[in-house]
Amino acid sequence: MTKAQRLIKKASQLPVKPGVYQFFDQEQKLLYIGKAVNLRARVCSYFRAGTNLANAKKIMVSKIADIIFTIVDTPTEALLLETTLIKKHKPFFNVVMKDDKNFQYIHITPDIYPRLVTVRKINHQKNAGKFFGPYTSGTAVWHTLRLLKNIFRYCDFPPTQKKGKIIFPQRPCLDYQLHKCVGPCAQAITARAYQLIFQQIERFLKGDFQPIYQHLKKQMQVASRKQQYEQAANLRNQLRAIESLMAEQKVVATNRENADYFSLSCNAFQAAVNLFSVRQGKIIKQDIFLLQHTKNQTDQEIINSFCDQYYAQAPHRPIKKVLSTQIRRGRNRRLLAMGMANATVALQKYQLNLQKKERQAAQGLGELAQALNFPTANFHRIEIYDISHLAGKHSVGSMVVFENGLPQVTAYRKFKIKQNLGNNDFASLQEILKRRLQHLIKNDPLWPRPDLLIIDGGKGQLSSVRHVLKILKLNIPVLALAKKEEEIFVPAKTLSIKLKKDSAGYYLIQRMRDEAHRFAIGFYRRQHLKNLTASYFSH
């Protein structure tokens, strides 16, 4: 039985249910992840004679050696699972959103006294509150929250609920004393009245400003007639904040439509999507998304795949979706053209920055190889290690990876020090190096062979790592980098090597060391907080 016959037979045996399918090549490398309402019909369509596949899909099908699948209950669950797996594994033939981990959402909690917070992930469970976003810019989130604070004067430290009992703060918050908080912390407002404020915030975040504006205007007029001038002044300031926001917004439709406008710009390898969120006929939000893995895919495939991923993360979906790949004329074309211009500029800027980083990295690697007297060295993959602890407690280690002089975040690894080694950084380094290099000895494809090891430390750390390499019979170049003067220690030399402080090599090796330190410190802080929390609750 040929490979094609075997795959067709396997596809025909798939269940007629919603789910997610994954294609692998002969080396068990993941090629593609897809969703389906009907797994059997969808997967069989790839192998059916006469199916009109794009060039990229034809290449993919020729490489498929195995198929695995996961059954779910509904098409919506299939979409969510597909999006999660694509973000985790980043298969070569999938369109992948870059830096999606940085997206933020504004979350209205479901508490009796609601809170307004920012989160990185949506909780899809019932009664989890309301989510708005995703926002690609942290600055945009900050400005939005500051505006909401000025308009609605919500409390940052409202009462909490524990075991059905409302717990009020011991004293009112500072904002209440500055008249920037309506006062749930001071019991100056009922829970019901505070919830009504958050209903207004919810409408505001959906782009429905006019009813809120008219309501506040009436309240200001009433307060003025009653000679409540302080309250009237606060309401006036809120109205001015809304007027400023409304003046900045561009009216794009007279029919008060709610729609998302997606404009696509592509080059040979990447793509950018500009999103205009239109609510009540006005642009309330703009976002730019960079995509990778778009080679040999049609514009329609790219934008459809992006929309699937975007709406899997977006808590609210408008009635209308407008795509630049489908609209050629009409009143929507002008807004889509404006979006395409934004996407093109963003893509060009990204490419220029990437080319600049690649040039600097190549120059830095060349200077580093020359300084180490490795003229034939090819430092494609460099691994940098660091240890972090506080007085020997909660010791952790980090491994960051640079390929061709650029960080590869998906290859970073964290290590908990299993042995109780206290302040012994040498032994801790030996432990994490042994654990990492065991994967190399086992030929684990997820742990490729490094071309250079960099250790944060001095001669002692260098000696301890060389001891591990000797035991494991591995010949991998290694150096240690001391913090004080950025001194480089190598096994073959007694004296340290110093790079020129204004050189590309100095900048590169300093950046590598700082990145390893940042990653280790971040992991240590999370572990330390986790242990402190566990200790608190155990008492």
N, C-alpha and C positions, 0 to 999 in steps of 0.2 A: 504493500500500500504506500503510495507516494505521500509526501508531506501535505500537499493540497487536499488529497482525498481524506487524509486523517483529520485535518482541520475542519473540513466540511462535515464529516461525520460527527465530530465533537460539537460543532455549532448546532447541528440539527437535533442534538440530544439536550440542548439547554431548555430550561423551563419557560413556559409562556407566562412570565410574571415580570413585574418591574424589578429593576436591579442595576448593578454596575458591573461592567466587564473590563478586564485588563488583558492586554496583549504583551507577550514576552518574546524575545528572540532566542536563538540557540544557546546563548550564554546566560540566559535567564535575566537579561537586562530589560527593564520595563520600557515598552515603546509608547503605549497609549492607554489612557483611561477614558471610558465613555459611559454614558447612562442610557437607559432604554426603558420604555413603557412595556415592551415585549422583548425580553432578552433574546429569545430564539430568532425572531424575525430580524431584529437589528443586527446581530452578529452574522447571520447567514447572508445578509445583504452585501457584506464586504466580499464574499467569495462567489456570489452569484454571477454567472456569465451575463455580459451586457450591462452590468451596473456602471453608471457614469461616475467614476471617482476622480477627484482632483489628483494632480501629479504627486503631491505629498502623500496622499492616501495610498496611491498605487505603490510607491516606494515602501511605505509602511507594511502593506499587505505582503509584499515579497519577502519581508524579514520575519513575519510572524511564525513562531515555532510552537507556542503554547497559549492557551486561553484559560483564565480563571474568572469566576464570577461570584457576585454576592447578591442574594435575593433580599429585597426590602418590601415593605407593605404598600407603599404608595409612590407615584412618580416624584412627588415633592421630596420624600426621603432619599430617593435615588439622586436627585439633583444636589442635595446637601452633602451626601456621602461622596459623590463625584468631586465636588468642589474641595472638600477636605483632603481627599487623596491626591488631587492634582497639586494642591499647595504643599503637601508633605513630600511627594516624590518627584514632582516636576518632570514628567516624562518628556522625551525629546519631541514627540509629534503632537503634544498638546500646546495650545496657546496658554501662557502663564502670565498672570499679573505680577509685575515686579514690586517688591517691597510692600506686599499687602499686609505684612505684620504690623506696619505703622499706621494702618487705618484706625480712626477713632470714632466712637459713637457717643452721642449725648443720651444719657439714660435717666428717665424719670422713674424712681423706685416706687414700688407698690405699697409703701408704708402708710400708716394713718396720717403721719406728717411726712409727706413725700420729700425726697432729696433729689437734687440735680447733680449728677456726677458724670465723669467721662470713663469709658471702658474701652477695651480692645476687642472684646468678643460679645456677640449677642447670645443671651440665654433664651433658647427657643421654648423653654417650658412655659406652661400656663401660669398666669399670675406672677410673671417675672417683671412686670412693669412695661414701660414704653421706651423704644429705642429710636433714635434719629441719626441718620448718616447713611453710608460711611463718609467721613471727612478725611481727605488726603493731607490736609494741612493742619498741623497742631495750632498754628497761629490763628487760623480761621475759627477753630473751636474756642480758643481763648477769647477772641473778640466777641463771639456769639454769647458766651457765658457772661462776659462783662456787660454786654448790652442788656441781656435778660436781667442781670442783677440790678442795673440802673432803672429798668422799667418796672419790674415786678417786686423788687426788694425781698426776694426769697431768702430764707435763713440757711447759712452754711452749717449750723449746728442745731438742728431742730430736735425736739424730743424723740426718744427711741422707744421701742416696744420690746419687752422681754416677758415671755410667758403670759401674754395677754395684758400686762400691766404697762401703763405709760410712764416712762421715766423722764422727768424734766431735768435740764441742766441745773447745776447748783447756783449759777448766776447767769444773767442774760449775756449774750455775745456782745463783742465790741461794736459790731455793725448796728445793733439795736440802739446802743447809746449814741451812735453817730447818726441816727435816723436813716440808716441804710438797710434796715431789716424790719419786717412787719411785726415781729415779736412772738413767734410761737415758743421761743426759748424763754420768754418772760410771761407766758400764759396771757399775752395781750390779744390773742386771736384764737378763735375756736378751730378745731380740726376741720370741720366742714367748710368754714370760710377759707382756710388755708388750701384745702383741696380744690376749691373753686379757682383760686389763683393759679394753681398748676394746670387746671383745665384750659385757662387762657394761655399759659406757657406752651401747652401742647398745640393749640391752634396756631400760635405764633410760629413755632418750629415747622409747622406744615405750610407756612407761607400765607396764612389767612390773617392779615394785619388789620383790615378795615373795621371789622366789628369791634376789635379791641380798642382801636383808635377812637371810634365813636363813643364807646362805653366810658373810656377815661375822660373824654372831653365833657360828657354830661356830668360825670362825677366832679370835675374841676369847677364847672359852672355852679353846681349845687353847693359845693364847699365855699365858693366865693360869695354866693348869696347869703350863706349862713355866717359870713365873716370868719370862716375857718381858714385863715390866710396861709398858715404853715402847710396844712394839708393841700390847699390849692396850689401852692408853689411846688410841692413834691409831684403832684399830678401834671403840672405844666412841664416840669423837667422830663417826665416820662413821655409826654406827648412830643416834645422836641426830639427825643432820641428816636422815636418811631418815625417822625417826619424826616429826619436825616437819613434813616435807612430807606424809606420809601423813595426819597429823592435820588438815591444812588441806583435804584433798580431800573432796569431797562424794560419798558413796556413792549412786548413782542406780539401780543394777541389781544384783540378787543373783546373776545368771547370768554375771557376769564378761564382759559383752559388749564388743565393740569397735565403736563407731559414731560418726558425726558427726551432730550435731543442729543443723539450720539453722533459725533463726527470722527472719521478715521483718517489717519495719515500713516503711510507705510514707507519703509525703505527695504533693502534686501533682507535684513535680518531682524529688525525690530519694528514695532508699531506704537503709535500713541493714539489714545482715544480722548477726545474732549467731551465732557458731559455738561450740558446746561440743564439744570432742574428748574422747570417753569411751573409756578403755582399761581393760580388766580391771574394768569396772563402775564406774569412778570418773572424775570430770572431771579431766583432767590439764592442760587448756589452754582458755582462752577468748579469742576474738578478735572484734573489731567491724570490719566493713567498710562503708564508705560508697560508695554507687553514684550515678551520674548517668545522664542520658538515659533516665529511666524513665517519662516522661509517656505516657499512653494505652496503656501495656502492662499486661497482666494480671499478678497476683501470681505465677502459675505460670510465665509467660514470664520474668519478672525473676529468680526464684530458679533456674530451670533454666539461664538464661544465666550467672548468677553461678557456679553449681556447675561448669559447663563450664570457665570461666576458672580457678576455684580449683584444680580437680583437674589442670588442665594444668600448674600450677606446683607442686603438692604432690607430694613424692617418694613418699609412702606413702598408700595409699587403704584405708580400713577395709572390712570385709565388708559393713557396713550403713550406709545413709544415710537419715536421718529428716528430712522437710521439714514445716514448720509449715503449708504449703498443702495437705498431704495427710492430716494427722492431726487428727481432731476429738475423739477420746475415747481412753480407755485410759491405761495407766501412763506412756506417753511424753508425754502432753499437759502434765503438770505441768512437766517440764523445758523443753519448748518454750515454755510460757507465761512461764517465768522468763527465757528467752532473748529473747522478744518484748518484755518489759518493759525489758531492758537495751538492746535495739536502739532502742526508742522514746525512751528517755532520751538515747542517743547522738545520735539524729537531731534531737531538740529542741535539744540543746546546740550541735550544728553549725549549726542554723538561727539560733539566737540570736547566736552568734559572727559568722556571716556578715552578719546584719542590722546588728550593731554596726560591723563593718568598713565596710559600705556607707555607713552614716550618717557615720562619721568621714571616709571618702574623699570623699563629696559635699561635706561642710563644708570639707575641705582644698582641694578644687578651686575652690570658690567664693572662698575667701580668696586663693588664688593668682591667680585671674583678676582679682580686685579690685586686688591689689597690682601686677600688671602693667599695670593700666589697660586690660584687655580685657573690658569689660562684656558683650559679646556672644559671648565666646569659648566654644567647646564643645570642651573638652579630652577628647574621647573616647579617643583613642589618643595616648599620650605615649611617646616613645622616649628613653632615656638612654644616653649613650656614655661609655666610660672606656678609658684606655690603661694597660697594665701592662708593665713590663720591669725588668731589673736592670742598671743602668749601660749601657742601650741594647742589651742582648743579649736575644734571644728575645722581641722585642716582639709583643704581642698586643692585640687590642681586643675590647670587649664591647658588645653592644646588648641592653638589657633593655626590656621593654614593660609599661606599665601601661595598662589599659583601664578607664575610669570610676574611676580611682584605685586599682585593685587589680592586683597582678602577674599577668601571663599567661605562665607559665613555658614553655609550648609554643611561644611566639613569640620566645623569647630566641635570639640568634645570637652566634656566636664568629667572630673574624677573626684569621688569622695575617697579620702585616704582611709583605707580599711584598718590598717594597723594603728595602734595607739603610740605614735612616734613623738608626740610633744613638739618641741621646737626644732627637731632634727630635719631641716630642709633637705639635707643630702639623702637621707633614707626615704623621705617622701618622694623626691624626684626619682629615685631608683624604683620605687613601687609603681609609679604611674608609667615610667618608661618601659618597665617589664610588661605591664598589662597591655600597653599600646603595641609593643613590638611582637608580642605573642601572636597578634592578628597577622602580622607580616609573615611570620614563620609558617602560619597555617594557610598562607596565600588567600586571605580573605579579600575579595575584590572591593569591599567597602572601605578598606584601609590600605590604600596604595603605598608603595615604597617612597619614602621621602628622599630628596636629593641633598638636603641639609637639615641638621637639627640645631636650633638656637635655644640656649638655656639662659634664663634670667638669673645672673649671679656671676661669681668669679671663678678662681682656680679650683676651689673646693667642689663647687657644683659640677664643673667640667670633669674633674677626676671621677666623681661618683657616676656620672653618665657613661664615661668611657669604660668603667668597670662593668656596667650592664651590657654594653655592646660587645665587650670581650667575652663575657659569659655566654651570650647568645650567638657568638661567632658571626657578627654582622659588621660589615665594613661600610659605615655611613659617616660622611663628614659631619663634624660637630664643632660648635664654638660656644663660648659663654660671653654674655654681654653684661658688664658691670654698670650700675646706675650712675655712679658719681661723675665720671668724665666720659661716659660712653666708651669705655675701654673694651676691646675685643681680645679674648684669650683663646688661643688655638693650641692643640696638643703639640705641634711641632716647634713652637717658639716659647722661650722663657719670658721674654718681654711682651707687653701688650701691644696691640695695634690700635692706632687712633686715626680715624678718618677726619678729613677736613670738615669743620662744622657747617660750612655753607655748601657742602657737596650733596649730590643726589643720593649717594650711597649712605651718607650719614643720616639723611632724612628718612630713607627707607628702613634702615635697621632700627632707628629710634621709633618709627611708627609701628613696626612689628612688635617690638618689646612693649610699647605702651598699649597696644591692642590686647596682647596676652595678659597684661596686668589688669586692664579694665575688665576683661572677661572673667578672670579669676576673682577679682574683688566683688563683682556683681554676684557671682555664684556663692561666694563666702557669705555675703550679707543676707542672701535669701536663706541659706542654711542656718545662719546664726539667728535670724528672726524666727524661723520655724522652731528651733530648739528653745528659744525664749518663750514662745507661745505655748509649746508643749509643757515646759517647766511650770509656767504660770497656772495652767489648767490642772496640772497634776497636784498642785498644792491647794 
